[in-house]
Amino acid sequence: MINKRLLVKNLLAHQDENSFYDKKRRLDLYAKEGKAKFLKHVCALSNSNPMNNSYIVVGVEDTDNAIVGVDFFDDSRIQNLIDAYMDHAPVVSYENIPFPHLPADKVVGLVTIHPNNKLTSLRRNIWKYWGGTVFFRQGSNSVPVRFRSDLRDTNSAIVASIERSAQNNIELTLDSVFDFIMKKHPDLRSQYKVFKEIFVLCWAGVEKKVNDKTYYSRLDIELVNEQVRLFYSALDEVSISYDSDCFSILEYVHLGVNPYSKYYPLEKVTIHFRENGTYLITNDMLFEPPQFDKKVMHHLYNANNALLGKLMKGTPLTEAESGELKNLANTYLLCYLNGFGDAKEKVIEAKAFLKAQGEDTYNTFKETMRIFRKLKYSG
């Protein structure tokens, strides 16, 4: 079993970017340019390292390899994006790796591109890249290559060595459990459960009981054997259930027009632990968007647009308008769910302005964008 934190360290310590490894300060999957560049690197690494895992480490400074972290990213449907734009698409996973020196809401992203021994190419146009383009790695760059169809295995020994040196052990596991309980969440009730005598899963959050059912906010869940953060949320309500084989997380989203707002089931994530020392994560989208009176929604949409317009022009806001800023992104989401198709673009336009309003307002923006991503790739 690979300890992903050790794997990240070994990749960073090994050498500069190459044909099986790339690093990024951040990924921007909001815009077409950011998506296109991500797809380019996945394509190039898959073709340049067809027999082994390839990796992209996210949250690292390019100049000195300093680990600065990025926001927790739980888009389990990143595979849908890759499948939509690639022929012979590889299987790709994105994992969130906590590091002790990073803030609670920051992690290092680890993208693993699994080998498929097939020539991967873009299926259709995106940004400035044409459908049919094939990318390979040349040193630390991902470049288009014409008339090349051969796949060469040049990295098996070195990738196997790096992964072997990142194997977990009982000392690392125990240290990680105590670190989670004593250091990361000393103010919360932490719990753990061992599955199949191998997997140790820890979780902590603010508990709230409603009709004998427990809900959590500020929930943090880690699979400590692999040093992978499975879930993190500062805002949403979540319920947990488990048995000897599975651990399930049911996430809710708070939506509505006051006083008619309530929690709606969004997604159920289940980790299935197997006797052979492996596990599988499945996702079920349960969301049914609430529908409201069209006149009310038009009013909310126009009010949001007027508030965003003031922000972008630097016009001073009234006290009431300042209070509405925290709900701006969430209200746009509600408008989007009720037929206002460009509401998502409005939220993206507001990003820089909401970030300048402080952490609470910006956290609401990030949570809203996370839901947008889940809904987009829920097919």
Beta strands, then each sheet from edge to edge (+ up, - down):
strand 1: 21-24
strand 2: 54-58
strand 3: 70-71
strand 4: 86-87
strand 5: 92-97
strand 6: 106-113
strand 7: 121-122
strand 8: 135-138
strand 9: 141-144
strand 10: 190-195
strand 11: 199-210
strand 12: 213-223
strand 13: 228-232
strand 14: 238-242
strand 15: 246-255
strand 16: 262-273
strand 17: 279-285
sheet 1: 1+ 2+ 6- 3+
sheet 2: 1+ 2+ 6- 5+
sheet 3: 4+ 7-
sheet 4: 8+ 9-
sheet 5: 10+ 11- 12+ 13-
sheet 6: 14+ 15- 16+ 17-
end
